[in-house]
Each structure stands twice: as structure tokens, then as C-alpha cells.
Amino acid sequence: MRFGPRQSPPAYRFAASVLRPLLMSLTRREWSGAHNLPRDRGWVAVSNHVSHVDPFIFAHFLNDAGVVPHFLGKVEVFRIPVIGAILRRAKQIPVYRETGKASDAYRAAVDAIGEGKCVAIYPEGTVTREPNLWPMRGKTGAARIALETRCPIIPIAQWRAQEILAPYGRRPSVLPRHTMKVRAGAPVALSDLYELPVTAEVLADATERIMVALTRELEELRGEQAPPGRFDPREQGITVIGRPRAAKPTERSGPPERELPPQWADDHPDDVEDDA
């Protein structure tokens, strides 16, 4: 169980056998809420996104709870030699963002739910652009999957991975060891939407419920209250994917200029790393 259930793909067990001991030695952990994770059916796990290292923390929490996560991740990672091969053999799901193939990931996720698997999704679609790292506006993918499959969707908040690696940072800090906090909440209430046509309004409602649930769990971890409203990069004149930057006039729907949050002040403009 420590390195994944026996029925998990061999590539997943191999990755877990390498990464889990490393994470155990480099971090401390405060896990809570694992009793909320479904055990008898397929489901969606959603999490907030504060650092490029937090997928490892998210996966560590799920693995320790005996769950094999099937992540939706940007296709660029799947093209990295060796790493891409391991991800594919571990049955992770590539996302072709901003392309005609984006629907392939949706269908693969729905099929995985039907097979009783856990599909792990970052509903924000990228590391949050919110200046204080609160969850920002979500994308509708997780809501679409949950409404089609009528599966449970569990909000799993995480915090402090940014202490290891700041958003879009390049210099990790592992000493002294940081305590990773992860908390799983109760399923998001969506059953009243199941019989409704899946309109833009219904998807927006379901997505905001997901983000509210995530924010509530994160407030518990952080011991503070999130600011009112929901940060939207487009409205703030910031690019939606890739390294955050002021959007070009053709990309903007909000203010013409905006000073970027301080956590990105030292970033290099030629870096384009991002998560799905």
C-alpha cells in the first residue's frame, strides 16, 4: 500500500517507490480528511495549485490514503524523455490545452471514472495568479466530468508547497524541512444540477461551488479568511496559461495594464513552465 495498491500500474508503483521515500525525507506532513475519499466507485479529486512541486504533494496524500490518482496534465510533460513514458505507462492523462484535442482528455477522464478510478484535476488549470495564492476562477472541466458521470467530487486543499518552490520559481528550498498541509473535505453538493441541461450557467454554478469548497478547506489550513470575490486573470489583464505576464492587447478583456504580483517579480521572461 505504501507504494501503491497491487492493482496499480507497474509504472505507477515504480514512480511511487522512488518519490515517496524522497518526499518522506524532505518534508513533514499534516494529512487530514482521508475518511472523505470514496472507496467503492470512481470519483474526481480537485486541488488548488500554488507551486510546480505541489502535484507531488497531492499525489503523496492520495497514495498514503491507498488511492491511485490519474492526473490530467499538460501534454508537454508527456513529451519529456523517460518521464513521459513513465506517465503514460502509469495511466496518467495528457491534456492538449488550447487545441482541438482538448476533448480527448475529457473523454479519457470520463472513461476512467467509469472504471472506478480517481481522476485528479486542478480546476484552476494552472498555478494560481491570485496575489496571495488563494484559489482563482476555475475552469469547467471538473464540473463537466462530475455532471456527466454523477460521481463524487472531493475538494482537497493543500498549502506550503510554495515554501519548497515559489510559484514559477527556479530555486527550491528543502532545508529546514517544511510541513506540507493537505486536507480533504466532504463531497461538493451537485446533485440538484444532475437533471438540468448542461448549459453555460449550470457549468459556471457547478464550477464556482467547487472553488468555494476548495477555498473553504484552504481557509482551514491557513487559519485565515480568503478575500471576497474570485480573482480572474483575464479581467486583471494577465495571461491565462504559461508564465504570468501582462496580456497583449489582442489577449486582453480587462484593464490595459497591471503590475504582476510580487511572487513573480524575479522570474525570467523566457521561462514558460506551467501546469495543466
C-alpha positions in Angstrom: 0.0 0.0 0.0 2.9 2.4 0.7 4.0 2.4 -2.9 0.5 1.9 -4.4 -2.1 -0.8 -4.3 -1.3 -4.1 -6.1 -3.7 -3.4 -8.9 -2.0 -0.1 -9.8 0.1 0.0 -13.0 3.7 -1.2 -12.5 5.0 2.2 -13.7 3.0 3.9 -11.0 4.4 1.6 -8.3 7.9 2.3 -9.6 7.4 6.1 -9.5 5.9 5.8 -6.0 8.8 3.7 -4.8 11.2 6.4 -5.9 9.3 9.5 -5.0 7.7 8.6 -1.7 10.9 7.9 0.3 12.3 11.2 -1.1 9.3 13.2 0.0 9.3 11.4 3.4 12.9 12.5 4.0 12.5 16.1 2.7 9.1 17.1 4.2 6.9 16.8 7.2 3.2 16.1 6.7 -0.1 17.1 8.2 -2.7 15.0 6.4 -6.4 15.2 7.3 -9.8 14.3 5.9 -8.9 11.0 4.2 -12.1 9.5 5.5 -13.9 11.6 2.9 -12.3 9.8 0.0 -14.6 7.4 -1.8 -13.5 3.7 -1.8 -16.2 2.0 -3.9 -16.5 4.0 -7.1 -14.9 6.4 -9.5 -14.5 10.0 -8.4 -12.8 13.3 -9.0 -10.2 14.8 -6.7 -9.7 18.6 -7.2 -7.0 20.7 -5.6 -5.7 24.2 -5.5 -2.4 24.9 -7.3 0.3 27.0 -5.6 3.6 25.6 -6.9 5.1 23.3 -9.5 6.0 20.8 -6.8 2.5 20.5 -5.3 1.4 17.7 -7.7 3.9 15.5 -5.8 2.4 16.5 -2.5 -1.2 16.0 -3.9 -0.2 12.5 -5.1 1.6 11.7 -1.9 -1.5 12.4 0.1 -3.7 10.2 -2.2 -1.1 7.4 -2.3 -0.9 7.3 1.5 -4.7 7.0 1.6 -4.5 4.0 -0.7 -5.7 5.9 -3.8 -4.1 5.7 -7.2 -4.6 9.1 -8.8 -4.9 9.6 -12.6 -3.8 13.1 -13.2 -4.8 15.4 -16.1 -1.6 17.0 -17.0 -0.3 19.2 -19.8 0.9 17.2 -22.8 4.3 19.0 -22.8 5.3 17.0 -19.7 4.4 13.7 -21.5 6.9 14.6 -24.2 9.8 14.7 -21.9 12.1 11.6 -22.5 11.7 8.9 -19.8 9.3 11.0 -17.7 6.7 11.0 -20.4 7.0 7.2 -20.9 6.5 6.6 -17.1 3.5 8.9 -17.0 1.8 7.2 -19.9 2.5 3.7 -18.5 1.2 4.9 -15.2 -2.1 5.7 -17.0 -1.9 9.5 -16.4 -4.0 11.6 -18.9 -2.4 14.2 -21.2 -4.2 17.5 -21.8 -3.8 19.2 -25.1 -4.6 22.8 -24.0 -6.0 25.3 -26.4 -6.2 22.7 -29.2 -8.8 20.6 -30.9 -7.6 17.6 -29.0 -8.6 19.0 -25.6 -11.7 16.9 -25.6 -9.6 13.7 -25.7 -8.6 14.3 -22.1 -12.3 14.8 -21.1 -13.3 11.6 -22.7 -10.4 9.7 -21.1 -11.3 11.1 -17.7 -15.0 10.1 -18.0 -13.9 6.6 -19.1 -11.5 6.4 -16.0 -14.4 7.3 -13.7 -16.5 4.6 -15.3 -13.7 2.1 -14.5 -13.8 3.1 -10.8 -10.7 5.2 -10.8 -9.8 8.5 -9.2 -9.2 11.4 -11.6 -7.1 14.2 -10.2 -7.7 17.7 -11.6 -6.5 21.2 -10.9 -9.7 23.2 -11.7 -7.8 26.5 -12.0 -5.8 25.0 -14.9 -2.5 26.5 -13.8 -0.7 27.8 -10.8 -2.9 30.5 -9.2 -2.3 34.1 -10.3 -4.1 35.4 -7.2 -1.6 37.6 -5.4 -1.9 35.8 -2.1 -2.2 32.4 -3.6 -5.9 31.9 -2.9 -7.9 29.8 -5.5 -8.8 31.9 -8.5 -11.5 31.4 -11.1 -11.9 27.8 -12.1 -12.3 26.1 -15.5 -15.3 24.0 -16.2 -13.6 20.6 -16.9 -14.0 19.1 -13.5 -17.7 20.2 -13.3 -18.4 18.7 -16.7 -16.9 15.4 -15.7 -18.8 15.3 -12.4 -22.1 16.2 -14.0 -21.8 13.6 -16.8 -20.7 10.8 -14.5 -22.6 11.9 -11.4 -19.6 10.9 -9.4 -18.4 12.4 -6.1 -16.1 15.4 -6.4 -13.8 15.9 -3.4 -12.1 19.2 -2.6 -8.5 18.6 -1.5 -6.8 21.8 -0.3 -3.0 22.0 0.1 -0.7 24.6 1.5 3.1 25.2 2.0 4.4 23.5 -1.2 5.2 27.1 -2.2 7.8 27.1 0.6 9.7 24.5 -1.3 9.4 26.2 -4.6 7.7 29.6 -5.1 5.2 30.0 -8.0 7.3 29.9 -11.2 10.4 29.9 -9.0 13.7 28.2 -10.0 15.5 27.8 -6.7 14.0 25.1 -4.4 14.4 25.3 -0.7 14.2 22.0 1.2 16.1 22.8 4.4 14.9 23.1 7.0 12.1 20.6 6.2 8.8 22.2 5.5 5.5 20.8 6.7 3.1 20.1 3.9 -0.6 20.5 4.8 -3.3 18.7 2.9 -7.0 18.5 3.9 -9.8 16.6 2.1 -13.3 17.9 2.5 -16.8 16.4 2.1 -18.1 15.9 -1.5 -19.2 19.0 -3.3 -23.0 19.2 -3.5 -24.0 19.0 -7.1 -26.9 16.5 -7.2 -29.5 19.3 -7.7 -27.9 20.0 -11.0 -27.9 16.5 -12.4 -31.3 16.7 -14.2 -30.7 20.1 -15.6 -29.4 20.7 -19.2 -25.7 21.3 -19.1 -25.7 25.0 -20.0 -23.0 27.6 -19.5 -24.9 28.8 -16.5 -25.1 25.4 -14.9 -21.4 24.7 -15.5 -20.5 28.1 -14.1 -22.6 27.3 -11.0 -21.0 23.9 -10.5 -17.5 25.2 -11.0 -18.0 28.0 -8.5 -19.3 25.5 -6.0 -16.1 23.5 -6.5 -13.9 26.6 -6.0 -15.9 27.7 -2.9 -15.4 24.2 -1.4 -11.7 24.3 -2.1 -11.4 27.8 -0.7 -13.2 26.7 2.5 -10.8 23.8 3.1 -7.8 26.1 2.4 -9.1 28.7 4.9 -9.0 25.9 7.5 -5.4 25.0 6.6 -4.2 28.6 6.5 -6.2 29.8 9.6 -7.4 32.8 7.8 -10.2 34.0 5.6 -10.0 34.4 1.8 -10.7 37.8 0.3 -14.2 38.3 -1.2 -14.8 37.7 -4.9 -12.9 35.4 -7.2 -9.7 36.5 -9.0 -9.9 36.3 -12.8 -6.7 36.6 -14.7 -8.5 37.8 -17.9 -10.2 40.6 -16.1 -6.9 41.6 -14.5 -5.1 41.8 -17.8 -2.8 38.7 -17.1 -2.2 35.8 -19.4 -4.2 32.6 -18.5 -1.6 30.0 -19.3 2.2 30.0 -19.4 4.4 32.2 -17.2 2.2 35.1 -15.9 2.7 38.3 -17.9 0.7 41.3 -18.9 -1.5 40.3 -21.7 -1.1 41.7 -25.2 -3.9 43.9 -26.5 -5.3 41.0 -28.5 -5.3 38.8 -25.4 -7.0 41.2 -23.0 -10.5 41.5 -21.9 -9.8 43.5 -18.7 -7.6 46.5 -17.7 -4.9 47.5 -20.2 -2.1 47.2 -17.7 -1.4 45.5 -14.4 1.6 45.2 -12.2 2.3 41.5 -11.7 2.1 40.0 -8.1 5.4 40.3 -6.2 6.0 36.5 -6.1 6.8 36.6 -9.8 9.0 39.7 -9.7 12.3 37.9 -10.1 11.1 35.5 -12.8 12.8 35.2 -16.2 10.5 36.2 -19.0 11.8 33.5 -21.3 10.7 30.7 -19.0 7.3 29.2 -20.0 6.8 26.3 -17.5 3.2 25.8 -16.5 0.9 23.0 -15.3 -2.4 21.9 -16.8 
